[in-house]
Amino acid sequence: MAVMTVTLSMKAEELKSPDGNMVLRFEVRNGSPVYRLDYKGKPVIRDSRLGLELKDVDDLLTGFVLSDVQRSTFDETWEPVWGEWKTIRNHYNEMAVTLSQTSTERDMVIRFRVFDDGLGFRYEFPEQDELVYFVIAEERTQFAMTGDHTAYWIAGDYDTQEYDYTTSRLTEIRGLMKQAVTPNASQTPFSETGVQTALMLKTDDGLYINLHEAALVEYSAMHLELDDRSLVFESHLTPDAQGNKGYIQAPFNSPWRTVIVGDKAATILESKITLNLNEPTRFEDTSWIKPIKYIGVWWEMITGKSSWAYSDLPAVKLGVTDYSKVEPNGKHGANNEHVKMHIDFAAEHGFDAVLVEGWNVGWEDWFGKSKDYVFDFVTPYPDFDVEMLNAYAAEKGVRLMMHHETSSSVRNYERHMDAAYQFMVDHGYNSVKSGYVGDIIPRGEHHYGQWMVNHYIYALEKAAEYKIMVNAHEAVRPTGLSRTYPNLLANESARGTEYEAFGGSKPDHTTILPFTRQIGGPMDYTPGIFEQDIKKLNPDNHSWVNTTIARQLALYVTMYSPLQMAADLPENYLRFMDAFQFIKDVAVDWDDSRVLEAEPGDYVTYARKAKGRDEWFVGCTVDENGHTSEISLDFLDANRKYEAIIYKDAKDAHYKNNAQAYKIEKKKVSSKTKLKIQCAPGGGYAISFRPAE
């Protein structure tokens, strides 16, 4: 229910959260809009300016007077199609300030929503004669910090988030940026102090702050540029191929800028602000949208054990189109017998789907490397019988998961999209993993610019017409749009498990991702790697996966996603079937989620209740220092006893030299039980709880 009042004052306008602890203050100072944010009497954001710089016309930065203020309160409870909670409360106080620029007769509205755990605000451009079409040169939203906070950051980049995180003081970012390792030589940070959101911060007095955005639609993704002398972040939008930051037609609303605040790290992880600032689902019927647990023909290609390509010689170079005339390389992973083996394994162990990459013609030419090569998304290699394999999977109660590598030829993908989705429907597919590897062609747009943001949403809407669920890799990082488009089951948009096969990620990586990348939505992290020594799969690959087996199990709980992959090879699971049991048991959709303990960069421990069942699962992931975890089981039903199966690191386990050492214990527990578990360096633990018979 909403209650609205209208006020107008020359003094600073104040807006408090429903519990009164979060206080926003706004004023027009010398013609410029300024805001600040306090939490429990402590400053979180110092006086910070707002506005936009426009191209070829007067800016929306100064010359304003406050012409109207509208206030309201809102409180509802809604149910997500899938998620970490069965129900979500959306409770905030709102203030919309109308600013009039007298010299241009233009109006701009800034809408603030204050929640108990933070703030969201956006720019709104109402329909008006003097502001219809305009081009954004830069958004000038500021976030002025109150001190030299500890930051958990990755370098600003218009095309990738696939970095390891760095933990440092704000004033250390400039020096450390020069040491940042880029994912490949063509991708470099855009500045020495630019970082990406979601940005996690911690103050010296123990306040946790997260800066991000919500509902990124028809706009460029926001980065943050730090003035490391004044400690002020300013928004920095992704440019298009011509350097412009956005093309706007009023009426229009920008994405929300978010500030999540808490005196516990758990507050950041449990916040629903990002979801609540998105619109309800666009779909009347969501019955076709289902969480998925899957395996795949994928890790073997990532590690180099097998190949995406059918042949070692590009067909284009050979001048042929009939692949039956091309000599196979003998390493092609997506062949009939190999895929059938995966289908059998999935059926035997209760998995929903099997992802198969490299099924379609053209990988030789793309890897060849013809940068102009494009896929058609419907033509299989000679050794991949689409109809036979989907019929075989259907008999086993399993689906195949489609793979669309667009080769970043976006217009080509859009031209083929209807045919590609219809091909999926005709052959029994209901989910697709899409990829956008490489520079966007034809004209060099960036992955995170307005043009591509529009494409990703178009792909979701088009997929929904065919009742297709989407897992988008190399796309823009999520901003809660899974509420509006629940067929967006997951994104990659960060450094995932595949990098463990390229030299490894730092052990603290999965203790930071929940505070950063996952603030916007679920990630297809692809956990479950049981064999850490990659040269056992491919003698030419000397990478090492920086984790223990127990920690890999924990990631199914700590790295939330309704789309979870058991990413390792089936033969590696057969070696550790007692540990594999947790992957088989763990849920992918939840009624409740609670953070039991957390500290970014050190450890994260979650408890989650399976959807529709009195079964709980706990996961703990820790950094290279190890951790002694002490948790209470007070989340369990006080009137029942439970059997706990604990999968933990052995005493001598270590992510570097004894990663496969684990121990499994069973014990009876209750809501009054307290557990103390030692986690190895780079390790963790996982626990399943079921009512005791």
Beta strands, then each sheet from edge to edge (+ up, - down):
strand 1: 3-7
strand 2: 13-16
strand 3: 22-29
strand 4: 32-39
strand 5: 42-49
strand 6: 52-54
strand 7: 64-78
strand 8: 88-101
strand 9: 106-115
strand 10: 118-125
strand 11: 133-139
strand 12: 142-144
strand 13: 150-153
strand 14: 166-169
strand 15: 194-196
strand 16: 199-202
strand 17: 208-214
strand 18: 222-227
strand 19: 232-237
strand 20: 246-249
strand 21: 252-253
strand 22: 256-262
strand 23: 292-297
strand 24: 353-356
strand 25: 399-405
strand 26: 431-435
strand 27: 469-472
strand 28: 488-491
strand 29: 563-565
strand 30: 590-599
strand 31: 603-610
strand 32: 616-622
strand 33: 627-632
strand 34: 642-649
strand 35: 662-669
strand 36: 674-679
strand 37: 684-691
sheet 1: 1+ 7- 8+ 9- 10+ 21-
sheet 2: 1+ 7- 8+ 9- 10+ 22- 17+ 16- 13+ 14-
sheet 3: 2+ 3- 4+ 5-
sheet 4: 6+ 11- 20+
sheet 5: 12+ 19- 18+ 15-
sheet 6: 28+ 27+ 26+ 25+ 24+ 23+ 29+
sheet 7: 30+ 31- 32+ 37- 34+ 35-
sheet 8: 33+ 36-
end
